[in-house]
Each structure stands twice: as C-alpha cells, then as structure tokens.
Amino acid sequence: MLFSPYPKTKKEELFDRERELREFEEAIGRGERLILLLGLRRLGKSSLLNVALNELPNPSIKIDVRKTYSEFSSVNRYVIGKMLLSAMSGKRRIIEEARVFLERVRGVSISGVGVEVTSKEFSITELLEALNEYGEKAGRIIIAFDEAQYLRFGGATKYDGVLAYAIDNLENLSFVLTGSEVGLLFDFLKFNDPEAPLFGRYHHDITLNRFSPELSAEFLRKGFEEEKVGVSEREIEKAVEELDGIVGWLALYGYVRVTRGVGHEDAIEEVLREAKSVVNSELSKLFAYSPRYRVILKAISLGYSRWKDIKDYLTLKLGYVNDSNFSALLENLVKSGYVEKKNGRYRISDPVLERVFREL
C-alpha cells in the first residue's frame, strides 16, 4: 500500500526514489566505505535504506540507534555489539557462513543460529574485523546505523574512532549512516576537525529532498487510485499546499482517508493530532531542559524570522537572555533539524510542525 504509514521494505512500495536508490546501489558497487543518507524527518530515509538493503545481494546488518538509545539510555560497545549480533541472529545465512570468523571474537558466544555478547572482554573492533574477514569470502558487508547521530552517546566507546579505523583498514565493509538531525550527525563525525579521527575521510552523501508540489500531487493521485478511492483535484491541491512535500505526512493523510473513509478536513486534523504527539514525544526532553526552546519555536512559527526579532520575542515572554546563550539555543534547533536557516532568516523545517508550534 503506497499510503502505508510504516517504513517500506520493497522496491514497488517506494515512490519516486529511483535516483537515490540507484545512487546508493552504485556507491556500494564501487566499494564506498562510508555512505551518509541525509534528509529531514519523515522524508523516507528508513524506507530507502530498507529497500536498498533488500535489493542488494550483499549481506547486511541494520541497527536503529535511536531505538537502542531509548531502550538502554546508552550506546556503549556492549549495547551496540548486542544489537549487531541480534540483527545477525535473524539472518541464518550470515550466522552459518560467518561462524568460523565470529568464533574468534572474544566475549561472543554462538549457539545454533544465535549469537550474543557474553563477557566484558568483548571488542567491537574485533567483531568488525571478523565481519571483514567474512566479507572477503561473501562479498562486501553493509553495516547500517539508522539515526546515527545517537552514536555520540557512546560514553567511553568513541565510535568516530572505531569508524575511522574500519574505513582505513577493513576494505570489505561499507558503513551507512542515516541522520535526520543532520547538524548533530556532522558534529559527531567532525569531518572538518583536524584533531578528530574522521578528519579528511571521504564520505558519499545521498540527500533526500521533500517532494515538489507536482510530485506530491502525483503521489496522492496514485495512492488513491491504488485504493480505488475518489478524491477531487481541489482536495489534492489543498493537501499538497498544507503538507508541503513531506512524504510521511502525505502518506498519513492518504492512509486516514482510505482506511477511515473521512474527508479532507478530518484527515488534516488527524495529521495534526499525530504531529502534536510527535512534538510531545520528540521535544519533551528539549522543553524540559529549557522552556526557551518552546518560545523560540513559537516565535518562528508566528513569522519572526530574523535573529533579533526572535530574541526580542523570547525576551518579552521569558525575560532577558544574553546573546551567546540565545544563539546556542537557536543553533541547537537548527542542528536538530527542526529549524532551517537560509539567507540570514529562520523558519520551521516542517510545515505541519510549524502549525503545531503556532498553537503551542
């Protein structure tokens, strides 16, 4: 179902990402060792990654680092090792073919088609070295970290250093990192910091953009045709105008109309309810850390786009804040992907969230 609100897994479920999918496959074919899959939230990065991994013949392992961090409040080497091995345990082919290499890794136990971390001697680097040896036999291994900016919570485990070592020495591994908080991801990777492990390393970037108005309308038409649901062109135009090329919201809008049989306004209201839920869950910690974030987002959603105007609004609502602290708060919102800066002006990246922030 084109309107399914869940990440896609099959090529035929993916709408108009042929160029990005081909670029991904070609990068793997060339033996690229570090690929970044970038874009705002709800643009389909996870779907593209899922489809690419399923389409390619290479053995692959995928970890959702945000889920891992949410579950364990940490992404130290034991946690990531556990998740890597857990992902491998679901793939009989990898376990059976890589067994001889995995058995050499300290702190790893193999039982049947299951494999797990069993002691503090476990080394994430040794695990990657074993997978690299397996890759020499089986072909390039793809290791994907979805929402990889959360790797910065590695504690004593410095994943930028681990990645640098692997990129330099493990020629049969390709690492794929996705990130919707692009600024935070690049802060973690530090490609431009001469003192950072990944300084100067080549990375192939694939960026997903929001759909154009024409493509958004085509997506909705095709989805409704697939479900044999009649929708007027005027309603499609209104949906495109309100949802502005964010494929996740377009899909949810279509899904609600198809499965619940509701009209345009009710479907838009359901999208807004979901967006409010997203704000409450994703931004709750940020708001708890500082109520100023909420007021800054409110200001930008109301049309205050210049640095000075946003700061004046914040000062009016919550009192004085010095320039450096305010700049840091604003920059954090940019790095987190909620706010965009263009030509010296700020705006909310997602039009649906902008409407929600306006009503906060």
C-alpha positions as CSV (number, residue, x, y, z in Angstrom):
1,M,0.0,0.0,0.0
2,L,1.5,3.3,-1.1
3,F,-0.1,5.1,1.8
4,S,1.1,2.7,4.4
5,P,2.4,4.9,7.3
6,Y,5.2,2.4,8.1
7,P,8.7,2.2,6.6
8,K,8.7,0.5,3.2
9,T,10.7,-2.7,2.5
10,K,10.0,-3.5,-1.1
11,K,11.0,-1.6,-4.2
12,E,7.5,-1.5,-5.6
13,E,6.3,0.3,-2.4
14,L,8.8,3.1,-2.9
15,F,7.6,6.2,-4.7
16,D,9.9,8.2,-6.9
17,R,13.2,7.5,-5.1
18,E,14.7,5.6,-8.1
19,R,17.6,8.1,-8.5
20,E,18.6,7.9,-4.8
21,L,18.2,4.1,-4.8
22,R,20.4,3.8,-7.9
23,E,23.0,6.1,-6.4
24,F,23.1,4.0,-3.2
25,E,23.5,0.8,-5.1
26,E,26.2,2.2,-7.3
27,A,28.1,3.5,-4.3
28,I,28.1,0.0,-2.8
29,G,29.1,-1.4,-6.1
30,R,32.2,0.9,-6.2
31,G,33.1,-0.2,-2.7
32,E,32.4,3.1,-0.9
33,R,33.2,2.6,2.8
34,L,31.2,5.4,4.3
35,I,27.8,6.5,2.9
36,L,25.6,9.1,4.5
37,L,21.9,9.1,3.9
38,L,20.5,12.5,4.9
39,G,17.3,14.5,5.0
40,L,14.6,15.9,7.2
41,R,12.3,13.7,9.3
42,R,9.5,11.9,7.5
43,L,11.2,12.0,4.1
44,G,11.6,8.3,3.8
45,K,15.3,7.7,4.7
46,S,14.5,4.5,6.6
47,S,12.3,3.2,3.7
48,L,15.0,3.9,1.2
49,L,17.6,2.1,3.4
50,N,15.3,-0.9,3.9
51,V,14.6,-1.3,0.2
52,A,18.3,-0.8,-0.7
53,L,19.4,-3.5,1.7
54,N,16.7,-5.9,0.5
55,E,17.5,-5.2,-3.2
56,L,21.3,-5.6,-2.9
57,P,22.8,-9.2,-2.8
58,N,25.3,-8.2,-0.1
59,P,24.9,-9.5,3.4
60,S,23.7,-6.6,5.6
61,I,23.1,-5.6,9.2
62,K,20.9,-2.7,10.3
63,I,20.6,-1.0,13.8
64,D,18.2,1.7,14.7
65,V,20.4,3.7,17.1
66,R,17.7,5.9,18.3
67,K,15.7,2.9,19.4
68,T,18.8,1.4,21.0
69,Y,19.4,4.7,22.9
70,S,15.8,4.9,24.0
71,E,15.8,1.4,25.3
72,F,19.2,1.3,27.1
73,S,19.9,5.1,27.6
74,S,23.4,4.3,26.2
75,V,25.1,3.0,23.1
76,N,28.3,1.7,24.6
77,R,30.1,-1.1,22.8
78,Y,28.2,-3.9,24.7
79,V,24.9,-2.4,23.7
80,I,25.9,-1.9,20.0
81,G,27.5,-5.3,20.0
82,K,24.4,-6.9,21.4
83,M,22.2,-5.1,18.7
84,L,24.6,-6.0,15.9
85,L,24.6,-9.7,16.9
86,S,20.9,-9.6,17.5
87,A,20.4,-8.4,14.0
88,M,22.7,-11.1,12.7
89,S,20.9,-13.8,14.6
90,G,17.8,-13.1,12.5
91,K,19.8,-13.9,9.3
92,R,20.6,-17.6,9.3
93,R,22.9,-17.2,6.2
94,I,25.2,-14.7,7.9
95,I,25.5,-16.8,11.1
96,E,26.2,-20.0,9.3
97,E,28.7,-18.5,6.8
98,A,30.4,-16.2,9.3
99,R,30.5,-18.7,12.2
100,V,34.2,-19.6,11.7
101,F,35.1,-15.9,11.9
102,L,32.8,-15.0,14.8
103,E,34.1,-17.8,17.0
104,R,37.4,-16.0,17.2
105,V,35.9,-12.8,18.7
106,R,36.4,-12.5,22.5
107,G,33.3,-12.3,24.5
108,V,31.0,-13.7,21.8
109,S,29.1,-16.9,22.2
110,I,27.4,-18.8,19.3
111,S,24.6,-21.3,19.9
112,G,22.7,-22.7,16.9
113,V,21.7,-19.7,14.8
114,G,22.0,-17.4,17.8
115,V,25.0,-15.2,18.7
116,E,25.4,-12.9,21.7
117,V,27.8,-10.9,23.9
118,T,28.7,-12.9,26.9
119,S,31.6,-11.2,28.7
120,K,33.4,-7.8,29.3
121,E,36.2,-8.9,27.0
122,F,34.0,-8.2,24.0
123,S,35.6,-5.8,21.5
124,I,33.5,-4.0,18.8
125,T,36.7,-3.7,16.7
126,E,37.3,-7.5,16.8
127,L,33.7,-8.1,15.7
128,L,34.1,-5.7,12.8
129,E,37.4,-7.4,11.9
130,A,35.7,-10.8,11.9
131,L,32.9,-9.4,9.6
132,N,35.6,-8.0,7.3
133,E,37.1,-11.5,7.0
134,Y,33.7,-12.9,6.3
135,G,33.2,-10.2,3.7
136,E,36.3,-11.3,1.8
137,K,34.6,-14.6,1.3
138,A,30.9,-13.5,0.9
139,G,31.4,-10.1,-0.7
140,R,31.0,-6.6,0.7
141,I,29.2,-6.5,4.1
142,I,26.9,-3.5,4.7
143,I,26.5,-2.2,8.3
144,A,23.8,0.4,8.6
145,F,23.2,2.7,11.6
146,D,19.8,4.4,11.3
147,E,19.7,7.8,13.1
148,A,23.5,7.5,13.7
149,Q,23.8,10.9,15.5
150,Y,22.9,8.9,18.6
151,L,26.3,7.2,18.4
152,R,27.6,10.3,20.1
153,F,26.2,8.8,23.4
154,G,28.8,6.1,23.3
155,G,30.4,7.0,26.6
156,A,33.9,5.5,26.8
157,T,33.3,4.0,23.3
158,K,34.4,6.5,20.7
159,Y,32.5,5.4,17.6
160,D,34.1,8.1,15.4
161,G,37.5,6.4,16.1
162,V,36.0,3.0,15.5
163,L,34.6,4.1,12.2
164,A,37.9,5.7,11.2
165,Y,39.8,2.5,11.9
166,A,37.3,0.4,10.0
167,I,37.3,2.8,7.0
168,D,41.1,2.8,6.8
169,N,41.7,-0.9,7.4
170,L,38.6,-3.1,6.7
171,E,38.1,-2.9,3.0
172,N,35.2,-5.4,2.8
173,L,32.9,-3.3,5.0
174,S,30.6,-0.5,3.9
175,F,29.0,1.7,6.7
176,V,25.8,3.5,6.0
177,L,24.7,6.2,8.4
178,T,21.3,7.9,8.3
179,G,20.5,11.1,10.1
180,S,17.5,13.4,10.3
181,E,19.4,15.7,12.8
182,V,22.0,16.4,10.2
183,G,23.8,19.1,12.2
184,L,24.2,16.8,15.2
185,L,25.4,14.0,12.9
186,F,28.1,16.1,11.4
187,D,29.0,17.4,14.9
188,F,29.6,13.8,15.9
189,L,31.6,12.9,12.7
190,K,33.7,16.1,12.7
191,F,35.0,15.7,9.2
192,N,36.5,19.2,9.3
193,D,38.2,19.0,12.6
194,P,41.9,18.3,12.2
195,E,42.1,16.7,15.6
196,A,39.1,14.3,15.0
197,P,39.6,10.7,13.9
198,L,37.4,11.1,10.8
199,F,39.1,14.3,9.6
200,G,39.5,14.3,5.8
201,R,37.8,10.9,5.3
202,Y,35.8,10.6,2.1
203,H,32.1,10.1,2.5
204,H,29.4,9.7,-0.2
205,D,26.4,11.8,0.7
206,I,22.9,11.0,-0.6
207,T,20.3,13.6,0.4
208,L,16.5,13.1,0.2
209,N,14.6,16.3,-0.5
210,R,10.9,16.9,0.0
211,F,8.6,16.3,-2.9
212,S,7.8,19.1,-5.3
213,P,4.1,20.2,-5.4
214,E,3.7,18.3,-8.7
215,L,5.3,15.1,-7.3
216,S,3.3,15.4,-4.1
217,A,0.0,15.6,-6.1
218,E,1.1,12.6,-8.2
219,F,1.9,10.6,-5.1
220,L,-1.6,11.3,-3.7
221,R,-3.4,10.6,-7.0
222,K,-1.5,7.3,-7.4
223,G,-2.2,6.2,-3.9
224,F,-5.9,7.0,-4.1
225,E,-6.1,5.2,-7.5
226,E,-4.4,2.2,-6.0
227,E,-7.2,2.0,-3.3
228,K,-10.0,2.9,-5.8
229,V,-11.0,6.0,-3.7
230,G,-12.3,9.0,-5.5
231,V,-10.8,12.4,-4.4
232,S,-11.2,15.7,-6.1
233,E,-8.3,17.6,-7.6
234,R,-9.2,20.6,-5.4
235,E,-8.7,18.4,-2.2
236,I,-5.4,17.1,-3.5
237,E,-4.2,20.7,-4.2
238,K,-5.2,21.7,-0.7
239,A,-3.4,18.7,0.9
240,V,-0.3,19.4,-1.1
241,E,-0.4,23.1,0.0
242,E,-0.8,22.2,3.7
243,L,1.7,19.2,3.8
244,D,4.3,20.8,1.5
245,G,6.1,17.7,0.2
246,I,6.8,15.9,3.4
247,V,6.0,12.3,2.2
248,G,5.4,11.0,5.7
249,W,2.5,13.4,6.3
250,L,1.2,12.9,2.7
251,A,1.1,9.2,3.3
252,L,-0.6,9.5,6.6
253,Y,-3.2,11.9,5.1
254,G,-4.0,9.3,2.4
255,Y,-4.0,6.4,4.8
256,V,-6.5,8.1,7.1
257,R,-8.8,9.0,4.2
258,V,-8.6,5.5,2.7
259,T,-8.9,3.4,5.9
260,R,-11.4,5.6,7.8
261,G,-13.4,7.0,4.9
262,V,-13.2,10.6,6.1
263,G,-13.0,13.8,4.2
264,H,-10.2,16.3,3.7
265,E,-10.6,18.4,6.8
266,D,-10.9,15.4,9.1
267,A,-7.8,13.8,7.6
268,I,-5.8,17.0,8.0
269,E,-6.9,17.2,11.7
270,E,-5.7,13.6,12.2
271,V,-2.3,14.5,10.7
272,L,-2.2,17.5,13.1
273,R,-3.0,15.3,16.1
274,E,-0.2,12.9,15.1
275,A,2.1,15.9,14.7
276,K,1.2,17.1,18.2
277,S,2.0,13.7,19.6
278,V,5.4,13.8,17.8
279,V,6.1,17.2,19.4
280,N,5.2,15.9,22.8
281,S,7.4,12.8,22.5
282,E,10.4,14.1,20.4
283,L,10.7,17.5,22.1
284,S,9.7,16.8,25.6
285,K,13.3,16.4,26.9
286,L,14.3,19.6,25.0
287,F,11.5,21.6,26.5
288,A,12.2,20.2,30.0
289,Y,15.9,21.2,29.6
290,S,14.9,24.8,28.7
291,P,11.4,26.3,28.3
292,R,13.1,28.8,26.0
293,Y,13.1,26.3,23.2
294,R,9.3,26.2,23.1
295,V,9.1,30.0,23.0
296,I,11.7,30.2,20.2
297,L,9.8,27.7,18.1
298,K,6.6,29.6,18.8
299,A,8.2,32.9,17.6
300,I,9.5,31.4,14.4
301,S,6.1,29.8,13.7
302,L,4.4,33.2,14.1
303,G,6.7,34.6,11.4
304,Y,9.6,36.1,13.3
305,S,12.4,35.0,11.1
306,R,15.4,37.3,12.0
307,W,17.8,36.6,14.8
308,K,17.0,40.0,16.6
309,D,13.2,39.6,16.2
310,I,13.2,36.1,17.6
311,K,15.4,37.2,20.6
312,D,13.1,40.2,21.2
313,Y,10.1,37.9,21.3
314,L,11.8,35.5,23.7
315,T,12.9,38.4,26.0
316,L,9.3,39.7,26.0
317,K,7.9,36.3,27.1
318,L,10.6,35.0,29.4
319,G,12.9,37.8,30.3
320,Y,16.5,38.7,29.5
321,V,18.8,36.2,27.8
322,N,22.3,37.1,26.7
323,D,23.3,36.9,23.1
324,S,25.6,33.9,23.3
325,N,23.1,31.7,25.2
326,F,20.3,32.7,22.8
327,S,22.5,31.9,19.7
328,A,23.4,28.5,21.2
329,L,19.7,27.6,21.7
330,L,18.8,28.7,18.2
331,E,21.8,26.8,16.7
332,N,20.7,23.6,18.6
333,L,17.3,23.8,17.0
334,V,19.0,24.1,13.6
335,K,21.3,21.2,14.2
336,S,18.3,19.1,15.4
337,G,16.6,19.7,12.1
338,Y,13.5,21.5,13.4
339,V,14.6,24.9,12.2
340,E,16.3,25.9,8.9
341,K,18.5,29.0,8.3
342,K,18.5,30.5,4.9
343,N,19.8,33.9,3.8
344,G,20.0,35.0,7.4
345,R,16.4,34.1,8.2
346,Y,15.0,31.2,10.2
347,R,12.0,29.0,9.5
348,I,10.4,25.8,10.8
349,S,11.5,23.0,8.5
350,D,8.3,21.0,8.6
351,P,5.0,22.9,7.7
352,V,2.9,20.6,9.8
353,L,5.0,21.0,12.9
354,E,5.1,24.8,12.2
355,R,1.3,24.8,12.5
356,V,1.5,22.8,15.8
357,F,4.2,25.1,17.2
358,R,2.0,28.1,16.3
359,E,-0.7,26.7,18.6
360,L,1.6,25.8,21.5
